Amino acid sequence: MSTTNNDDRMTTISEVERETGIAKETLRVWERRYDFPKPGRDANGERIYTSEQRIRLQLIKRLIDNGYRPGKIVNLSGEELDELARLAARKSSIPAPNADDPLLADCMAMIRAHRVPELRQLMMQAQLRLGLRAFVTDLVAPMTTLVGNEWAAGRLAIFEEHLYAETLQGVMRAAIFSASQQTDREHAAPRILLTTVPIERHGLGLLMAEALFALEGACCISLGVQTPLSDIVTAAKVHRADVVALSFSSAVSGRAAMDNILQLKERLDGAAEVWVGGACAAQLIRQLGPECVIDLEGIAPSIERWRRTRVQLAA
């Protein structure tokens, strides 16, 4: 496993939990049971972890989400974890991004060189040239996956991932605003409330979905990330939402995502449909069904289904 990440800072157990999606209690159990991770201690006796440990934990979490048992992989070497991660990616229904694609390669080079203005300009030009739909599906989606993979493998620092995310958000927000101007928000339907639950801090997947919803003429209301469930329910009522759309990245465990989804559905009590997407949500299609779990390509058909159902109910 490559550990060329320049981020050499020691991180607390709370930070590791946020960055890997592995609960603090689980980290402590693994420490006792498997002798990994082996944290140091700060001046107050609190656990602190190296960047190399964090990178390994990120890979372990990704493999667990793909069905591997902790006891089988926690003590594997970095190289063995890398190989398993490559095998898992090949088995995934989501195609791996082509890092040799010229546009992706140019974006990645600018991220590594910290050339933020040039990256923003390149993305804006790509969005105008490709159109918003192709920009999202052909550039933003694979690029975001590639950036996540590079960070997980230790080849990008956290601040470089954040630079990419902030740059992309600016470009996407401008494009979404332009697309939404074509919609009569007062009469647009469905009304879609977009957010993530408290355990999910990543919002790029949500932004991609919002862009495609806007292109389908839906009325989008975005709350950003990490909204408490009670607030999601209140916002759904206030905004008369027909759909609550949630995003779950690979950093969230399937069990935690499922718990949050079921709690939210129970609290909404049928007042709005719940649609979920993202790398983690893709694992839940058997439990939740294809009408609840949708990927980017499934957004247009899902909107069409919703509208067709409403016409039938009104007839």
C-alpha positions in Angstrom: 0.0 0.0 0.0 1.4 3.4 -0.9 1.9 5.7 2.0 3.2 8.7 0.2 0.5 11.0 1.7 2.2 14.1 3.0 -0.3 14.3 5.9 2.0 13.2 8.7 -0.2 14.5 11.6 -1.4 12.3 14.3 -5.2 12.0 14.6 -7.4 11.4 17.5 -9.8 8.4 17.7 -12.8 10.8 17.1 -11.1 12.0 13.9 -10.4 8.5 12.7 -14.0 7.6 13.3 -15.2 10.5 11.2 -12.7 9.9 8.4 -13.0 6.1 8.1 -16.6 5.5 9.3 -15.3 2.9 11.8 -16.9 3.4 15.3 -14.6 4.2 18.2 -15.9 1.2 20.1 -14.9 -1.0 17.1 -11.4 0.5 16.9 -10.9 -0.4 20.6 -12.2 -3.9 20.1 -9.9 -4.5 17.2 -7.0 -3.1 19.2 -7.6 -5.7 21.9 -8.6 -8.6 19.6 -6.3 -8.2 16.6 -3.5 -6.0 18.0 -4.4 -3.5 15.2 -4.5 -0.6 15.1 -1.7 0.2 17.5 -2.3 3.9 18.6 0.1 6.0 20.4 -0.9 8.2 23.3 -0.9 12.0 23.6 0.1 14.0 26.7 -3.3 13.3 28.2 -3.2 9.6 27.5 -5.7 9.7 24.7 -5.3 7.4 21.7 -3.7 9.0 18.6 -3.2 7.4 15.2 -0.7 7.8 12.3 -1.7 8.6 8.8 -0.5 5.1 7.7 -2.9 3.5 10.2 -5.7 5.7 9.0 -5.1 4.8 5.4 -5.1 1.1 6.2 -8.3 1.5 8.2 -10.0 3.2 5.3 -9.1 0.2 3.0 -10.3 -2.2 5.7 -13.6 -0.4 6.0 -14.1 -0.4 2.2 -13.5 -4.2 2.1 -15.9 -4.8 5.0 -18.5 -2.9 3.1 -17.9 -5.3 0.3 -18.6 -8.4 2.5 -15.2 -9.2 4.0 -15.0 -10.3 7.7 -12.8 -8.1 9.9 -11.1 -11.1 11.4 -9.9 -12.2 7.9 -8.4 -8.8 6.8 -7.5 -6.6 9.8 -4.0 -8.1 10.1 -3.3 -8.3 6.3 -0.4 -6.3 5.0 -0.9 -3.0 3.1 -0.1 -4.7 -0.2 -2.6 -7.6 0.5 -5.3 -5.0 1.3 -4.6 -3.1 -1.9 -5.0 -6.3 -3.9 -8.3 -7.2 -2.3 -9.5 -3.7 -2.8 -8.7 -4.0 -6.5 -10.5 -7.3 -6.7 -13.6 -5.8 -4.9 -13.6 -2.9 -7.4 -13.6 -5.3 -10.3 -16.5 -7.2 -8.9 -18.5 -4.0 -8.2 -21.3 -3.0 -10.5 -19.8 0.5 -10.6 -17.1 0.7 -13.2 -13.7 1.8 -12.1 -12.7 5.3 -13.4 -10.2 5.3 -16.2 -7.3 7.2 -14.8 -5.7 7.4 -18.3 -8.7 9.4 -19.7 -7.1 12.7 -20.8 -9.7 14.9 -19.0 -9.5 12.9 -15.8 -5.7 12.9 -16.0 -5.6 16.7 -16.5 -7.9 17.3 -13.5 -5.8 15.0 -11.3 -2.6 16.7 -12.3 -4.1 20.1 -11.4 -5.2 18.8 -8.0 -1.7 17.4 -7.3 -0.1 20.7 -8.4 -2.7 22.8 -6.3 -3.6 24.7 -9.5 -7.1 25.6 -8.2 -8.0 28.4 -10.7 -6.9 26.3 -13.7 -8.9 23.3 -12.3 -12.0 25.5 -11.9 -11.6 26.9 -15.4 -11.2 23.4 -16.9 -14.3 22.1 -15.1 -16.4 25.1 -16.2 -15.3 24.7 -19.8 -16.1 20.9 -19.6 -19.5 21.6 -18.2 -20.3 24.1 -21.0 -19.0 21.7 -23.7 -20.5 18.5 -22.4 -23.8 19.9 -21.0 -24.7 19.4 -17.3 -26.0 15.8 -17.6 -22.8 14.4 -19.4 -20.6 16.6 -17.2 -22.1 14.8 -14.1 -22.1 11.3 -15.4 -18.9 11.3 -17.6 -16.6 13.6 -15.6 -17.8 14.4 -12.1 -18.8 10.9 -11.1 -15.7 9.1 -12.2 -13.4 11.9 -11.1 -14.9 11.9 -7.6 -14.4 8.1 -7.4 -10.8 8.5 -8.6 -10.1 11.2 -6.0 -11.6 9.1 -3.2 -9.5 6.1 -4.3 -6.3 8.1 -4.5 -6.9 9.5 -1.0 -7.7 6.0 0.4 -4.5 4.7 -1.0 -2.5 7.6 0.5 -1.6 9.2 -2.8 -3.6 12.4 -2.0 -3.6 14.4 1.2 -6.9 15.4 2.8 -6.4 19.0 2.0 -6.0 18.1 -1.7 -9.3 16.1 -1.6 -10.9 19.2 0.0 -9.6 21.5 -2.6 -11.1 19.3 -5.3 -14.5 19.2 -3.4 -14.6 22.9 -2.9 -13.8 23.7 -6.5 -16.3 21.2 -7.8 -19.0 22.5 -5.5 -18.6 26.1 -6.9 -18.9 24.9 -10.5 -21.8 22.6 -9.8 -23.8 25.2 -7.8 -23.5 27.7 -10.7 -24.6 25.0 -13.2 -27.5 23.9 -10.9 -28.7 27.4 -10.5 -28.7 27.9 -14.3 -30.7 24.6 -14.8 -33.2 25.5 -12.1 -34.0 28.8 -13.8 -35.7 26.8 -16.5 -38.2 25.4 -14.0 -41.3 27.0 -12.6 -40.6 26.2 -8.9 -44.1 27.0 -7.8 -45.6 24.3 -9.9 -42.6 21.9 -10.3 -43.0 18.4 -9.1 -41.8 16.3 -7.5 -40.6 18.5 -4.6 -37.3 16.8 -3.5 -35.6 17.5 -0.2 -31.9 16.6 -0.5 -29.6 16.0 2.5 -27.5 13.5 4.4 -28.0 12.0 7.8 -25.6 12.9 10.7 -23.2 10.1 10.1 -22.6 11.1 6.5 -20.4 14.2 6.0 -19.7 13.8 2.2 -22.0 15.9 0.0 -20.7 15.5 -3.6 -23.0 12.6 -4.4 -25.9 14.7 -3.2 -24.8 17.6 -5.5 -24.6 15.3 -8.5 -28.1 14.0 -7.8 -29.4 17.5 -7.4 -28.1 18.5 -10.8 -29.8 15.6 -12.5 -33.0 16.2 -10.6 -33.0 19.8 -11.7 -32.6 18.8 -15.3 -35.7 16.6 -15.0 -37.7 19.7 -13.9 -38.0 18.7 -10.2 -38.1 21.3 -7.5 -35.0 20.8 -5.3 -34.5 21.9 -1.8 -31.0 21.2 -0.4 -30.2 21.1 3.3 -26.6 20.2 2.8 -25.0 17.5 4.9 -25.4 15.9 8.4 -29.0 17.0 9.1 -30.6 15.4 12.2 -33.4 13.0 11.4 -35.9 15.1 13.4 -35.0 18.2 11.3 -35.3 16.3 8.1 -38.8 15.3 9.0 -39.7 18.9 10.0 -38.2 20.3 6.8 -40.0 17.8 4.7 -43.3 18.9 6.2 -42.5 22.6 5.9 -41.5 22.4 2.3 -44.2 19.9 1.4 -41.6 17.4 0.1 -42.8 14.6 -2.1 -39.4 12.9 -1.8 -36.5 12.9 0.6 -33.3 12.1 -1.2 -30.3 10.8 0.9 -26.7 10.1 -0.2 -24.5 7.5 1.5 -20.9 7.2 0.5 -18.6 4.2 1.0 -17.4 5.8 4.3 -20.8 4.7 5.9 -21.5 1.1 6.9 -24.5 -0.6 5.3 -25.9 -1.4 8.8 -25.7 2.3 9.9 -27.2 3.5 6.7 -30.1 1.0 6.9 -30.8 2.0 10.5 -31.0 5.7 9.6 -33.2 5.0 6.5 -35.7 2.9 8.5 -35.9 5.4 11.3 -36.5 8.2 8.8 -39.2 6.3 6.9 -40.9 5.5 10.2 -40.9 9.2 11.3 -42.1 10.4 7.9 -45.0 7.9 8.1 -45.6 7.9 4.4 -45.7 11.7 4.1 -42.8 11.5 1.5 -41.0 8.8 -0.3 -37.4 8.1 0.6 -34.8 7.7 -2.2 -31.2 6.8 -1.4 -28.1 6.7 -3.5 -24.3 6.4 -3.3 -21.8 3.6 -3.0 -23.1 2.4 0.3 -26.7 2.6 -0.7 -26.0 0.4 -3.7 -25.5 -2.5 -1.3 -29.0 -2.1 0.2 -31.1 -2.7 -2.9 -32.2 -6.1 -1.8 -33.5 -4.9 1.5 -35.0 -1.6 0.3 -36.0 -2.4 -3.3 -35.2 -0.8 -6.7 -37.7 2.0 -6.2 -35.9 3.3 -3.1 -32.3 2.8 -4.2 -31.3 4.7 -7.3 -28.1 5.5 -9.0 -27.4 8.6 -11.2 -28.7 6.8 -14.3 -31.9 5.8 -12.5 -32.9 9.4 -11.6 -34.8 10.2 -14.8 -36.7 6.9 -14.8 -37.5 7.4 -11.1 -38.9 10.9 -11.7 -41.0 9.5 -14.6 -42.3 6.7 -12.4 -43.3 9.2 -9.7 -45.1 11.4 -12.1 -46.9 8.5 -13.8 -48.1 7.2 -10.5 -49.5 10.6 -9.5 -51.4 10.8 -12.8 -52.8 7.4 -12.2 -53.9 8.3 -8.7 -55.5 11.5 -9.9 -57.5 9.7 -12.7 
